[in-house]
Amino acid sequence: MTASPTPAELLCEVAALRRRARAQRHAYWFPLVLFGLISALAAPLYIQPPRGPDGADATTGSAGLARVLGGDDQATAEPRLIYWLVALSAGFAATVWWYRRHAQRAGVQTPTRGYVIAGLASGAVVISLPYWLGLASTTYTGAVAVQPIEMAIYRGAIAFFVIAVGLCVLARLERSPGLAVVAALHAGSAVFAAAYDLENLVLRLGWSPRGDEWRYAGLPNVLLPALVLLVGGGIAAAVQLRNRAKA
């Protein structure tokens, strides 16, 4: 006759079952890779247009939503606006589809409704913040308190913050420290890319642009947040596959 398990053993078994269920539920590698690809594919839109005969930019002065999501340059702001509106909407929708598909296989579901509501609401706040601060026009405010946000708008980096907010919400719903770390690193890279010309680092590595090569100087500011997501997604995929193999 086998002895009945003690309360301590029962608690240990429950804790182990909870850990296995949580490991089976985690599937955040997909949104990391997805939004990493979305960010990387936006890079061609951040190549500056050729300068005019006098050496000045061909067109400047975007405003409104085109400036918030697309940046200050009128020639590139509208294409970026269209891209980000379509890509972000598709990214959120694909993430919900992925988690529902994963739930059917794993039997444990992350609450995607909360992710959609919280993610879209937070994204709306991030996008509308420049309007509240009066930064959506072409007029430069010069206020120190809003300069970081204005620099993000100038470089067309607000979309990276929308992605970062969505990932932070997803990390909370997943209760995943790993996703929280990647989301924090991505948010930090977005702040860095918005506040600093990463081309300076490339120049120190030996790049010497000539002529129209300066048109590509803004690409590092786009590719850094994308690289963080792609590397984080690759590591997450490997870890999650290993955890499922052990379960």
C-alpha positions in Angstrom: 0.0 0.0 0.0 1.5 3.3 -1.1 1.7 6.2 1.3 -0.4 9.2 0.7 1.6 12.3 -0.4 2.3 14.9 2.2 0.9 18.5 1.9 4.5 19.6 1.0 4.7 17.1 -1.8 1.4 18.1 -3.1 2.4 21.7 -3.2 5.6 20.8 -5.0 3.6 18.8 -7.6 1.2 21.7 -8.1 4.1 24.2 -8.5 5.8 21.9 -11.0 2.5 21.5 -13.0 2.1 25.3 -12.9 5.7 25.8 -14.3 5.1 23.2 -17.0 1.8 24.9 -18.0 3.4 28.3 -18.1 6.2 26.9 -20.3 3.7 25.4 -22.6 1.8 28.7 -22.8 4.8 30.8 -23.7 4.9 31.4 -27.4 6.2 35.0 -27.6 9.1 34.2 -30.0 6.6 34.7 -32.8 5.6 38.4 -32.1 9.3 39.2 -31.4 10.4 37.8 -34.8 7.3 39.3 -36.5 7.8 42.8 -35.3 11.5 42.5 -35.8 10.9 41.7 -39.5 8.3 44.5 -39.7 10.8 47.0 -38.4 13.6 45.7 -40.7 11.4 45.9 -43.7 10.7 49.5 -42.9 14.4 50.4 -43.5 14.1 51.3 -47.2 11.5 54.0 -46.2 14.2 55.6 -44.1 16.6 56.2 -46.9 16.5 60.0 -47.5 15.5 61.4 -50.9 18.1 62.9 -53.1 19.0 66.5 -52.3 18.0 69.4 -54.6 20.4 71.2 -56.9 21.2 73.7 -54.1 22.1 70.9 -51.7 19.0 71.3 -49.6 16.4 68.6 -49.1 13.9 68.3 -51.9 10.8 68.6 -49.7 10.3 69.2 -46.0 7.6 70.0 -43.6 5.2 67.1 -42.9 2.6 67.6 -40.2 -0.2 65.8 -38.4 -0.3 62.1 -38.2 2.1 61.8 -41.1 4.7 63.6 -39.0 4.0 61.6 -35.9 4.5 58.2 -37.5 6.6 59.2 -40.5 8.9 61.9 -39.4 9.6 65.5 -40.5 10.5 64.9 -44.2 7.4 65.3 -46.4 8.8 63.1 -49.1 9.1 60.1 -46.8 6.5 60.8 -44.1 3.4 59.7 -46.0 4.9 56.4 -47.2 6.1 55.6 -43.7 2.7 56.5 -42.3 0.9 54.1 -44.6 3.4 51.4 -44.0 3.3 51.7 -40.2 -0.5 51.9 -40.0 -0.9 48.7 -42.1 2.1 46.9 -40.6 1.2 47.6 -37.0 -2.4 46.6 -37.5 -1.4 43.4 -39.3 1.2 42.7 -36.6 -1.3 42.9 -33.8 -3.8 40.8 -35.7 -1.2 38.1 -36.6 -0.1 37.9 -32.9 -3.7 37.3 -31.8 -4.0 34.6 -34.5 -0.8 33.0 -33.4 -1.7 32.8 -29.8 -5.1 31.3 -30.6 -3.5 28.7 -32.8 -1.0 27.9 -30.1 -3.7 27.6 -27.5 -5.4 24.9 -29.6 -2.1 22.9 -29.5 -0.9 23.5 -26.0 -4.3 23.6 -24.2 -3.3 26.8 -22.3 -4.1 30.2 -23.7 -2.7 33.6 -23.1 -5.5 36.2 -22.8 -5.2 37.8 -26.2 -8.3 40.0 -25.8 -6.5 41.8 -23.0 -3.4 42.1 -25.2 -5.4 43.7 -28.0 -7.3 46.1 -25.8 -4.3 47.2 -23.7 -1.9 47.2 -26.7 -4.1 49.2 -29.0 -5.1 51.6 -26.2 -1.4 52.1 -25.2 -0.5 52.5 -28.8 -3.2 55.2 -29.3 -1.8 57.1 -26.3 1.7 56.9 -27.7 0.5 58.2 -31.1 -1.7 60.9 -29.7 0.8 62.1 -27.1 2.5 64.5 -29.6 -0.9 66.1 -30.2 -1.4 66.7 -26.5 2.0 68.3 -26.3 1.5 70.3 -29.4 4.3 68.5 -31.3 2.3 67.3 -34.3 2.8 70.5 -36.3 6.0 71.5 -38.1 6.8 74.1 -35.5 9.7 73.2 -33.2 8.8 73.9 -29.6 12.3 74.0 -28.1 11.1 72.9 -24.7 13.6 70.7 -22.9 10.8 68.6 -21.4 9.5 67.5 -24.8 12.7 67.4 -26.9 13.1 63.6 -26.5 9.6 63.0 -27.9 10.2 65.6 -30.6 13.4 63.9 -31.6 11.5 60.6 -31.9 9.0 62.3 -34.2 11.8 63.9 -36.2 13.4 60.5 -36.9 10.1 58.7 -37.4 10.7 56.5 -34.4 7.3 56.7 -32.7 6.3 53.4 -34.2 9.1 51.6 -32.3 7.6 52.9 -29.1 4.2 51.5 -30.1 5.8 48.1 -30.6 7.6 48.4 -27.3 4.4 49.2 -25.4 2.6 46.2 -27.0 5.5 43.9 -26.0 5.5 45.2 -22.4 1.7 44.5 -22.2 2.3 41.0 -23.6 5.1 40.3 -21.1 2.7 41.2 -18.3 0.0 38.9 -19.7 2.5 36.1 -20.3 4.1 36.6 -16.9 7.4 36.1 -18.6 10.6 37.6 -17.2 12.4 36.7 -20.5 9.9 38.7 -22.6 10.0 41.5 -20.1 13.8 41.7 -20.6 13.6 41.7 -24.4 10.8 44.3 -24.2 12.9 46.5 -22.0 16.0 46.2 -24.2 13.8 47.0 -27.2 12.4 50.1 -25.5 15.9 51.2 -24.6 17.1 50.7 -28.2 14.1 52.7 -29.4 15.0 55.6 -27.0 18.6 55.4 -28.1 17.7 55.4 -31.8 15.4 58.3 -31.3 17.8 60.4 -29.3 21.1 59.7 -30.9 22.5 59.6 -34.5 23.8 56.0 -34.7 25.5 56.9 -37.9 28.2 58.4 -35.6 29.1 55.0 -34.3 29.2 53.6 -37.9 31.5 56.5 -38.9 33.9 55.5 -36.0 34.0 52.0 -37.4 35.4 53.3 -40.7 32.5 54.2 -42.9 33.3 57.2 -45.0 30.2 58.2 -47.0 30.6 60.0 -50.2 28.0 61.9 -52.2 24.6 60.4 -52.0 25.7 57.7 -49.5 24.6 60.1 -46.8 21.0 59.1 -47.7 21.6 55.8 -45.9 22.9 57.4 -42.7 19.5 56.9 -40.9 19.4 53.2 -41.4 21.2 52.2 -38.2 18.5 54.0 -36.2 15.9 51.7 -37.7 17.9 48.5 -37.8 19.0 48.5 -34.1 15.5 48.0 -32.6 14.8 45.5 -35.3 18.0 43.6 -34.5 17.1 43.5 -30.8 13.7 41.9 -31.6 15.1 39.4 -34.1 17.9 38.2 -31.7 15.5 38.1 -28.8 13.0 36.1 -30.8 15.6 33.7 -32.0 16.8 33.0 -28.4 13.2 32.7 -27.2 12.4 30.2 -29.9 15.4 28.0 -28.9 14.5 28.2 -25.2 10.8 27.5 -25.7 11.6 24.5 -28.0 14.0 23.1 -25.4 11.4 23.6 -22.5 8.7 21.8 -24.5 11.1 18.9 -25.2 11.7 18.5 -21.5 8.1 18.8 -20.5 
